[in-house]
């Protein structure tokens, strides 16, 4: 992803209208989902200690409850199953966390709240 | 990220995708010389970034808010060009000249393009229709 998109837009005399979602429909969407899953697999590392447990991202220190519909949970479960391999299991909520973090990086947040 | 370029013995690796939409109609719904603009775009992108690919026409729509939200349907050609962010910045001036020229000369409301995951537009003001010139009456 272009890091200096605002600067590039300025030099082209253009305006950034919107950021495209990480995952869309069709073949391109499938390719993007594969990228999300690949990022997630790289982030997950085995835990330390005698009872290491499921691989996780060490930066995920909070475990808040996120409300969602049954349909969303079912979809996450299905996608997580598809994203899992024999050597690396991906849970539905790990996938949800990755998608959420990716989505948040695309939302501009004002440094000076009104 | 894995160094696929080295693993595959590739001599070029580009990680920034530029997607450009070349319209088939102008802002007043009149056909334009799309083949000319596709050829121009490929020439510019090839010169500045080393290559580009134009895909067959699709179907598109753009809402012209300056004309009260009028929907303009056309058959755009989508062109993809892989480059690098630094190259894009270095060649911004040449790319800008082309995009603005296409917008002006092809009488567009906006020129739209995508850089990686960001959709960008260069907007052009709506020109007022030229009022009919009063006829000069010959004095007798």
Interface residues (C-beta under 8 A of the other chain):
Chain A: X1 X2 X3 X4 X5 X7 X8 X9 X11 X12 X13 X14 X15 X16 X17 X18 X19 X20 X22 X106
Chain B: X16 X85 X88 X89 X92 X93 X95 X96 X99 X100 X111 X112 X113 X114 X115 X116 X117 X118 X119 X120 X121 X122 X123
